Amino acid sequence: MENRRNFIKTSALAAAAVLTNIPKTKAEEKQQQIKPATVKPIVISTWKFGIGANEEAWKILANNGKALDAVETGVKVIEGNMNERSVGLGGRPDRDGHVTLDACIMDEFANIGSVACLEHIKHPISVARAVMEKTPHVMLVGDGALQFAISQGFTKEKGVVEETQKDWKEWLKTSNYKPQANIENHDTIGMIAMDSNGNFSGACTTSGLAYKMHGRVGDSPIIGAGLYVDNEVGAATATGHGEEVIRIAGCHSVVELMRQGRTPQQACEEAVARIVRITKNRGKNLKDIQVGFIAINQNGQYGAYCVQSGFNFAVYNEVGNNLINSDFYMK
C-alpha cells in the first residue's frame, strides 16, 4: 500500500513538472510581462492623446471617485481640444461639409447612452450620459439628438472650424475618398476604467471618418461594437475603421472572450484575428484597414492588439501614466 501511495505521489509530481514545462503561447508570455495592478484603480485609453485624457480621469479615480465620472471627464479633454482633427468640433467634416459627432458611455450597471450624427455640441459624451440618465432610450441621432442636447442646457456652437473648412474645400477638388490606416482622420478616444471599488465604466467619442458620407455612423456610438462593459468581467473599447469593428460586434466579443477565460491580451488578439479572417474572406486588402482594441479585466490586467503597426495606447495605474505601442498582426 505504501509503495502504491509513493507511486501515485511520484506520478503526480512528474505530471505537474511536465505541465509546468509546457511552452507558453506568445500571448501568455506577454501577459506575464503585463502584470496585474496590485492596487486599484486603473484607466486605459486609445492613442497618444490618451495621456492627457488619463491625467484628468486619474484625478477622479485617485480620490475614490467613480469610474463613470472619470471616463466622461477624461474624454472631454480631447473633445474640447479644437486642434484635434478626429474628435469633437475640431474634427474634419463629412463630404457635405458637416462635422457630425458620435459618442457612447456605459457604466457598471449596464446603463447606456449614445448619440450619433450630432452637430454643434462641444461635448457629445455628456449628451450621451444625459440620454442614459434622463431618457427612456439608449440612442438619439441627428436633429433629435441636437434638440435634446439644447433642452438639457447644452450650448449650440459653430459647426466647422476655419482650418478644417479649408481642408474640406481642398479635398473637394478631387473628392478622393480613401481613409488611410493610422492617419488620424478617423480615430477615436476610447477610455475604459476600473475604480477603487472594482467597478468599470467606459466612454467612446469621435468625429468619425473624414469626408465620410453624410449620415455615416461607425462603431464608436454603438454599444457592443466600439465599447462594452461587463462588471463581472471587464471592459473593452476600439479604434480605427469602424465598419470592420461592427462586423464582429468587436468589444462585446473581446469581453465575452475574457469571460471564457482569455486574458485581455489574448481576447484582443483573437478579436483582431477574426477581423483579419473576415477581411481576407471578403477579398479585401489588410493594408487598407486598421483596427485596435484595448481591454482590462477584474484583476487590473490589460491588453491591446491591432491589425498593423502604428497604434498606441495610454495606461495610468499605480506605476504612473505611460504610452505603450501595441503589438500587431501584420509583421
Sine and cosine of phi, psi and omega as CSV:
sin_phi,cos_phi,sin_psi,cos_psi,sin_omega,cos_omega
0.00,0.00,-0.67,0.74,0.01,-1.00
-0.89,0.45,-0.65,0.76,0.03,-1.00
-0.89,0.46,-0.62,0.79,0.01,-1.00
-0.90,0.43,-0.67,0.74,0.04,-1.00
-0.88,0.47,-0.68,0.73,0.00,-1.00
-0.90,0.43,-0.60,0.80,0.01,-1.00
-0.91,0.42,-0.70,0.72,0.00,-1.00
-0.90,0.44,-0.68,0.73,-0.01,-1.00
-0.89,0.45,-0.70,0.72,0.00,-1.00
-0.90,0.44,-0.65,0.76,-0.01,-1.00
-0.90,0.43,-0.66,0.75,0.00,-1.00
-0.90,0.43,-0.67,0.74,0.02,-1.00
-0.90,0.44,-0.63,0.77,0.02,-1.00
-0.90,0.43,-0.68,0.74,0.01,-1.00
-0.89,0.45,-0.65,0.76,0.02,-1.00
-0.89,0.45,-0.63,0.78,0.02,-1.00
-0.90,0.44,-0.64,0.77,0.02,-1.00
-0.90,0.44,-0.71,0.70,0.00,-1.00
-0.89,0.47,-0.62,0.79,-0.01,-1.00
-0.89,0.45,-0.52,0.86,-0.07,-1.00
-1.00,-0.02,0.08,1.00,0.07,-1.00
-0.90,0.44,0.79,-0.62,-0.02,-1.00
-0.85,0.52,0.68,-0.73,0.02,-1.00
-0.98,0.18,0.54,-0.84,0.09,-1.00
-0.94,0.34,0.27,-0.96,0.02,-1.00
-0.86,0.52,-0.65,0.76,-0.01,-1.00
-0.91,0.42,-0.65,0.76,0.00,-1.00
-0.91,0.41,-0.62,0.78,0.04,-1.00
-0.90,0.45,-0.67,0.74,0.00,-1.00
-0.92,0.40,-0.62,0.78,-0.04,-1.00
-0.93,0.36,-0.50,0.87,0.08,-1.00
-0.90,0.43,-0.59,0.81,0.01,-1.00
-0.94,0.34,-0.56,0.83,0.03,-1.00
-1.00,-0.01,0.99,0.12,-0.11,-0.99
-0.96,0.29,0.52,-0.86,0.01,-1.00
-0.91,0.42,0.54,-0.84,0.06,-1.00
-0.91,0.42,0.76,-0.65,-0.02,-1.00
-0.98,0.19,-0.34,0.94,0.00,-1.00
-0.74,-0.67,0.78,-0.62,0.15,-0.99
-0.95,0.31,0.42,-0.91,0.19,0.98
-0.99,-0.14,-0.08,-1.00,0.09,-1.00
-0.47,-0.88,0.58,-0.81,0.09,-1.00
-0.68,-0.73,0.64,-0.77,-0.04,-1.00
-0.66,-0.75,0.66,-0.75,-0.05,-1.00
-0.55,-0.84,0.29,-0.96,-0.13,-0.99
-1.00,0.08,0.57,-0.82,0.15,-0.99
0.92,0.39,0.17,-0.99,-0.07,-1.00
-0.87,0.50,-0.58,0.82,0.00,-1.00
-0.93,0.37,-0.13,0.99,0.10,-0.99
-0.90,0.43,-0.40,0.92,0.03,-1.00
-0.86,0.51,-0.78,0.63,0.01,-1.00
-0.91,0.41,-0.62,0.78,0.03,-1.00
-0.90,0.43,-0.67,0.74,0.02,-1.00
-0.87,0.48,-0.62,0.78,-0.03,-1.00
-0.84,0.55,-0.71,0.70,-0.02,-1.00
-0.95,0.32,-0.64,0.77,0.03,-1.00
-0.89,0.45,-0.62,0.78,-0.06,-1.00
-0.91,0.40,-0.52,0.85,0.03,-1.00
-0.85,0.53,-0.58,0.82,0.03,-1.00
-0.98,0.20,-0.73,0.68,-0.05,-1.00
-0.90,0.44,-0.63,0.78,-0.04,-1.00
-0.93,0.37,-0.29,0.96,0.04,-1.00
-0.96,-0.29,0.50,0.87,0.04,-1.00
0.89,0.47,0.45,0.89,0.06,-1.00
-0.98,0.22,0.13,-0.99,-0.05,-1.00
-0.99,0.14,0.59,-0.81,0.04,-1.00
-0.85,0.52,-0.59,0.81,0.00,-1.00
-0.87,0.50,-0.72,0.69,0.02,-1.00
-0.91,0.41,-0.59,0.80,-0.04,-1.00
-0.91,0.42,-0.72,0.69,-0.07,-1.00
-0.94,0.33,-0.59,0.80,0.05,-1.00
-0.90,0.44,-0.73,0.68,-0.02,-1.00
-0.90,0.44,-0.64,0.77,-0.03,-1.00
-0.89,0.45,-0.76,0.65,-0.06,-1.00
-0.96,0.29,-0.38,0.92,0.06,-1.00
-0.89,0.46,-0.46,0.89,0.05,-1.00
-0.85,0.52,-0.67,0.74,-0.04,-1.00
-0.98,0.19,-0.64,0.77,0.07,-1.00
-0.84,0.55,-0.61,0.79,-0.09,-1.00
-0.99,0.13,-0.09,1.00,0.00,-1.00
-1.00,0.03,0.96,-0.28,-0.08,-1.00
-0.96,0.30,-0.08,1.00,0.08,-1.00
-1.00,-0.01,-0.12,0.99,0.05,-1.00
-0.98,0.17,0.73,-0.69,-0.09,-1.00
-0.97,-0.25,0.14,0.99,0.02,-1.00
-0.75,-0.66,0.03,1.00,0.00,-1.00
-0.61,-0.79,0.65,-0.76,0.12,-0.99
0.97,0.26,-0.13,-0.99,-0.08,-1.00
-0.92,0.39,-0.25,0.97,0.10,-0.99
-0.99,0.17,-0.07,1.00,-0.04,-1.00
-0.93,0.36,0.33,-0.94,0.01,-1.00
-0.96,0.29,0.55,-0.84,-0.07,-1.00
-0.98,0.20,0.10,-1.00,0.14,-0.99
-0.99,0.16,-0.06,-1.00,-0.10,-1.00
-0.94,0.35,-0.24,0.97,0.07,-1.00
-1.00,-0.09,0.03,1.00,0.05,-1.00
1.00,-0.05,0.17,0.99,-0.01,-1.00
-0.98,-0.18,0.72,-0.70,0.17,-0.99
-1.00,0.00,0.94,-0.35,-0.01,-1.00
-0.91,-0.42,0.72,-0.69,-0.16,-0.99
-0.92,-0.40,0.59,-0.80,0.03,-1.00
-0.81,-0.59,0.61,-0.79,0.03,-1.00
-0.34,-0.94,0.44,-0.90,0.14,-0.99
-0.52,-0.85,0.32,-0.95,-0.02,-1.00
-0.57,-0.82,0.52,-0.85,-0.04,-1.00
-0.53,-0.85,0.67,-0.74,-0.02,-1.00
-0.93,-0.37,-0.13,-0.99,-0.11,-0.99
-0.95,0.32,-0.26,0.97,0.00,-1.00
-0.99,-0.14,0.16,0.99,-0.08,-1.00
0.92,0.38,0.38,0.93,0.21,-0.98
-0.96,0.30,0.68,-0.73,-0.08,-1.00
-0.66,-0.75,0.51,-0.86,0.09,-1.00
-0.54,-0.84,0.54,-0.84,-0.11,-0.99
-0.44,-0.90,0.53,-0.85,0.16,-0.99
-0.73,-0.69,0.51,-0.86,0.03,-1.00
-0.61,-0.79,0.51,-0.86,-0.02,-1.00
0.80,0.60,0.61,0.79,0.01,-1.00
-1.00,0.04,0.77,-0.64,0.03,-1.00
-0.92,-0.40,0.42,-0.91,0.21,-0.98
0.95,0.30,0.20,0.98,-0.02,-1.00
-0.88,-0.47,0.79,-0.62,-0.11,-0.99
-0.92,0.39,-0.61,0.79,-0.09,-1.00
-0.83,-0.56,0.99,0.15,0.03,-1.00
-0.88,0.48,-0.44,0.90,0.00,-1.00
-0.90,0.43,-0.57,0.82,0.01,-1.00
-0.96,0.28,-0.52,0.85,0.10,-0.99
-0.92,0.39,-0.65,0.76,0.05,-1.00
-0.87,0.50,-0.65,0.76,0.03,-1.00
-0.91,0.40,-0.61,0.80,0.05,-1.00
-0.91,0.42,-0.62,0.79,0.09,-1.00
-0.86,0.52,-0.69,0.73,-0.01,-1.00
-0.89,0.45,-0.68,0.73,-0.16,-0.99
-1.00,-0.08,-0.34,0.94,-0.16,-0.99
-0.82,-0.57,0.09,1.00,0.04,-1.00
-0.74,-0.67,0.29,-0.96,0.10,-1.00
-0.99,0.12,0.06,1.00,-0.10,-0.99
-0.96,-0.28,0.11,-0.99,0.05,-1.00
-0.89,-0.46,-0.27,0.96,0.01,-1.00
-0.55,-0.84,0.72,-0.69,0.16,-0.99
-0.83,-0.56,0.58,-0.82,-0.09,-1.00
-0.74,-0.67,0.39,-0.92,0.17,-0.99
0.82,0.57,-0.69,-0.73,-0.05,-1.00
-0.87,0.49,-0.57,0.82,0.01,-1.00
-0.90,0.44,-0.64,0.77,0.04,-1.00
-0.91,0.41,-0.64,0.77,0.01,-1.00
-0.92,0.40,-0.70,0.71,0.03,-1.00
-0.86,0.51,-0.68,0.73,0.02,-1.00
-0.89,0.46,-0.71,0.70,-0.02,-1.00
-0.85,0.53,-0.72,0.69,0.00,-1.00
-0.90,0.45,-0.62,0.79,0.02,-1.00
-0.90,0.43,-0.38,0.92,-0.01,-1.00
-1.00,-0.10,0.12,0.99,0.09,-1.00
0.99,-0.10,0.07,1.00,0.06,-1.00
-0.96,0.28,0.56,-0.83,-0.05,-1.00
-1.00,-0.05,0.74,-0.68,0.08,-1.00
-0.98,0.21,0.79,-0.61,-0.08,-1.00
-0.85,-0.53,0.15,-0.99,0.03,-1.00
-0.85,0.53,0.61,-0.79,-0.13,-0.99
-0.99,0.16,-0.60,0.80,-0.12,-0.99
-0.72,-0.70,0.76,-0.65,0.03,-1.00
-0.98,0.21,0.37,-0.93,-0.13,-0.99
-0.86,0.51,-0.67,0.74,-0.05,-1.00
-0.90,0.44,-0.70,0.71,0.00,-1.00
-0.94,0.33,-0.47,0.88,0.09,-1.00
-0.88,0.47,-0.67,0.74,0.04,-1.00
-0.91,0.42,-0.68,0.74,0.02,-1.00
-0.86,0.50,-0.68,0.73,-0.03,-1.00
-0.90,0.44,-0.69,0.72,0.01,-1.00
-0.90,0.44,-0.58,0.82,0.06,-1.00
-0.92,0.38,-0.66,0.75,0.01,-1.00
-0.89,0.45,-0.58,0.82,-0.03,-1.00
-0.88,0.48,-0.37,0.93,-0.02,-1.00
-0.90,0.44,-0.52,0.86,0.02,-1.00
-0.89,-0.45,-0.47,0.88,-0.07,-1.00
0.78,0.62,0.60,0.80,0.02,-1.00
-0.99,0.10,0.93,-0.38,-0.07,-1.00
-0.97,-0.26,0.97,-0.23,0.07,-1.00
-0.47,-0.88,1.00,-0.03,0.02,-1.00
-0.85,0.53,0.65,-0.76,-0.02,-1.00
-0.95,-0.31,0.64,-0.77,0.02,-1.00
-0.89,0.46,0.72,-0.69,0.09,-1.00
0.94,0.34,0.04,1.00,0.15,-0.99
-1.00,0.01,0.84,-0.55,-0.21,-0.98
-0.97,0.25,0.88,0.48,0.17,-0.98
-0.91,-0.42,0.18,0.98,-0.04,-1.00
-0.48,-0.87,0.40,0.92,-0.11,-0.99
-0.98,-0.18,0.16,-0.99,-0.24,-0.97
-0.69,-0.72,0.55,-0.84,0.27,-0.96
-0.99,-0.13,0.94,-0.34,0.11,-0.99
-0.93,-0.37,0.72,-0.69,-0.04,-1.00
-0.69,-0.72,0.72,-0.69,0.08,-1.00
-0.77,-0.63,0.57,-0.82,-0.08,-1.00
-0.55,-0.84,0.48,-0.88,0.18,-0.98
-0.86,-0.52,0.79,-0.61,-0.05,-1.00
-1.00,-0.02,-0.06,-1.00,-0.08,-1.00
-0.90,0.43,-0.34,0.94,0.04,-1.00
-1.00,-0.01,0.03,1.00,0.01,-1.00
0.99,0.15,0.27,0.96,0.01,-1.00
-0.99,-0.12,0.57,-0.82,-0.05,-1.00
-0.96,-0.28,0.49,-0.87,0.24,-0.97
-0.49,-0.87,0.26,-0.96,0.02,-1.00
-0.50,-0.87,0.40,-0.92,0.04,-1.00
-0.60,-0.80,0.51,-0.86,-0.02,-1.00
-0.54,-0.84,0.75,-0.66,-0.05,-1.00
-0.50,-0.87,0.59,-0.81,-0.10,-1.00
-0.33,-0.94,0.34,-0.94,0.22,-0.98
-0.99,-0.14,0.03,1.00,0.12,-0.99
0.98,0.21,-0.12,-0.99,0.00,-1.00
-0.88,0.47,0.73,-0.68,0.10,-1.00
-0.91,0.42,0.70,-0.71,0.09,-1.00
0.89,0.46,0.47,0.88,0.10,-0.99
-0.92,0.40,0.24,-0.97,0.14,-0.99
-0.90,0.43,0.63,-0.78,0.03,-1.00
-0.88,0.48,0.79,-0.62,-0.04,-1.00
0.99,-0.15,-0.15,0.99,0.03,-1.00
-0.90,0.44,0.68,-0.73,0.08,-1.00
-0.80,-0.60,0.76,-0.65,0.04,-1.00
-1.00,-0.10,-0.45,-0.89,-0.07,-1.00
-0.99,0.15,-0.38,0.93,-0.22,-0.98
-0.84,0.54,-0.62,0.78,0.00,-1.00
-1.00,-0.04,0.08,1.00,-0.10,-1.00
-0.99,-0.16,0.93,-0.37,0.04,-1.00
-0.89,0.46,0.77,-0.64,-0.04,-1.00
0.98,-0.17,-0.39,0.92,0.06,-1.00
-0.98,-0.21,-0.96,0.29,-0.03,-1.00
-0.99,0.17,-0.26,0.97,-0.03,-1.00
-0.38,-0.93,0.61,-0.79,0.16,-0.99
-0.40,-0.91,0.64,-0.77,-0.01,-1.00
-0.75,-0.66,0.74,-0.67,0.15,-0.99
-0.71,-0.71,0.92,-0.39,-0.14,-0.99
-0.90,0.44,-0.31,0.95,0.05,-1.00
-0.99,0.14,-0.24,0.97,-0.16,-0.99
-0.81,-0.59,-0.86,0.51,-0.09,-1.00
0.34,-0.94,-0.43,-0.90,-0.08,-1.00
-0.50,-0.87,0.40,-0.92,0.03,-1.00
-0.53,-0.85,0.48,-0.88,0.13,-0.99
-0.60,-0.80,0.26,-0.96,-0.14,-0.99
-0.72,-0.70,0.27,-0.96,0.07,-1.00
-0.52,-0.85,0.30,-0.95,0.02,-1.00
0.93,-0.37,-0.54,-0.84,-0.04,-1.00
-0.98,0.22,0.96,-0.29,-0.15,-0.99
-0.89,0.46,-0.55,0.83,-0.01,-1.00
-0.85,0.53,-0.60,0.80,-0.03,-1.00
-0.96,0.29,-0.55,0.83,0.05,-1.00
-0.93,0.37,-0.67,0.75,-0.02,-1.00
-0.88,0.48,-0.60,0.80,-0.06,-1.00
-0.83,0.56,-0.50,0.86,-0.05,-1.00
-0.90,-0.44,0.25,0.97,-0.11,-0.99
0.70,0.71,0.86,0.51,-0.31,-0.95
-0.78,0.62,-0.82,0.58,-0.11,-0.99
-0.96,0.27,-0.54,0.84,0.13,-0.99
-0.89,0.46,-0.64,0.77,0.03,-1.00
-0.88,0.48,-0.69,0.72,0.01,-1.00
-0.87,0.49,-0.72,0.69,-0.02,-1.00
-0.91,0.42,-0.65,0.76,0.02,-1.00
-0.91,0.41,-0.58,0.82,0.07,-1.00
-0.91,0.43,-0.61,0.79,0.08,-1.00
-0.92,0.40,-0.59,0.81,0.05,-1.00
-0.88,0.48,-0.56,0.83,0.00,-1.00
-0.98,0.19,-0.03,1.00,0.09,-1.00
0.91,-0.41,-0.07,1.00,0.05,-1.00
-0.94,0.33,0.52,-0.85,0.18,-0.98
-0.95,0.31,0.27,-0.96,0.08,-1.00
-0.82,0.57,-0.64,0.77,0.01,-1.00
-0.90,0.45,-0.74,0.68,0.00,-1.00
-0.89,0.47,-0.65,0.76,-0.02,-1.00
-0.90,0.43,-0.69,0.73,0.03,-1.00
-0.90,0.44,-0.66,0.75,-0.01,-1.00
-0.91,0.42,-0.64,0.77,-0.01,-1.00
-0.93,0.36,-0.61,0.79,0.04,-1.00
-0.90,0.44,-0.68,0.74,0.05,-1.00
-0.90,0.44,-0.63,0.77,0.02,-1.00
-0.87,0.49,-0.60,0.80,0.05,-1.00
-0.90,0.43,-0.69,0.72,0.02,-1.00
-0.89,0.46,-0.67,0.74,0.02,-1.00
-0.87,0.50,-0.72,0.69,-0.02,-1.00
-0.89,0.46,-0.71,0.70,-0.01,-1.00
-0.91,0.41,-0.66,0.76,0.01,-1.00
-0.87,0.49,-0.70,0.71,0.02,-1.00
-0.91,0.41,-0.66,0.76,0.01,-1.00
-0.90,0.43,-0.46,0.89,0.03,-1.00
-1.00,0.08,-0.01,1.00,0.03,-1.00
0.97,0.26,0.38,0.93,-0.02,-1.00
-0.99,-0.11,0.36,-0.93,-0.02,-1.00
-1.00,0.00,0.84,-0.54,0.00,-1.00
-0.86,0.51,-0.49,0.87,-0.03,-1.00
-0.90,0.43,-0.30,0.96,-0.04,-1.00
-1.00,0.04,-0.09,1.00,-0.05,-1.00
-0.80,-0.61,0.43,-0.90,0.17,-0.98
-0.64,-0.77,0.77,-0.64,0.12,-0.99
-0.68,-0.73,0.71,-0.70,0.09,-1.00
-0.78,-0.63,0.64,-0.77,0.08,-1.00
-0.88,-0.47,0.57,-0.82,0.22,-0.97
-0.79,-0.61,0.48,-0.88,-0.06,-1.00
-0.45,-0.89,0.47,-0.88,0.15,-0.99
-0.71,-0.71,0.44,-0.90,0.04,-1.00
-0.86,-0.51,-0.06,-1.00,-0.10,-0.99
-0.91,0.42,-0.37,0.93,0.01,-1.00
-1.00,0.09,0.00,1.00,-0.05,-1.00
0.99,0.14,0.13,0.99,0.10,-0.99
-0.97,0.25,0.52,-0.86,0.05,-1.00
-0.70,-0.71,0.33,-0.94,0.03,-1.00
-0.46,-0.89,0.28,-0.96,0.02,-1.00
-0.40,-0.92,0.51,-0.86,0.03,-1.00
-0.32,-0.95,0.48,-0.88,-0.02,-1.00
-0.56,-0.83,0.13,-0.99,-0.06,-1.00
-0.95,0.30,-0.75,0.66,-0.01,-1.00
-0.69,-0.72,0.24,-0.97,-0.10,-0.99
-0.89,0.46,0.39,-0.92,0.08,-1.00
0.86,-0.50,-0.25,0.97,-0.02,-1.00
-1.00,-0.02,0.71,-0.70,0.12,-0.99
-0.74,-0.67,0.25,-0.97,-0.06,-1.00
-0.53,-0.85,0.38,-0.93,-0.06,-1.00
-0.92,-0.40,0.70,-0.72,0.00,-1.00
-0.82,-0.58,0.77,-0.63,0.09,-1.00
-0.84,-0.54,0.90,-0.44,0.12,-0.99
-0.65,-0.76,-0.37,-0.93,-0.11,-0.99
-0.92,0.40,-0.24,0.97,0.01,-1.00
-1.00,-0.07,-0.02,1.00,0.04,-1.00
0.86,-0.51,-0.16,-0.99,-0.06,-1.00
-0.94,-0.34,0.92,-0.39,-0.14,-0.99
-0.77,-0.64,0.63,-0.78,0.09,-1.00
-1.00,-0.09,0.76,-0.65,-0.10,-1.00
-0.80,-0.60,0.70,-0.71,0.10,-0.99
-0.98,0.17,0.80,-0.60,-0.02,-1.00
-0.96,0.28,0.58,-0.82,0.20,-0.98
-0.94,0.34,0.28,-0.96,-0.15,-0.99
-0.51,-0.86,0.28,-0.96,-0.08,-1.00
-0.98,0.21,-0.75,0.66,-0.11,-0.99
-0.99,0.14,0.97,-0.23,-0.03,-1.00
-1.00,-0.01,0.00,0.00,0.00,0.00
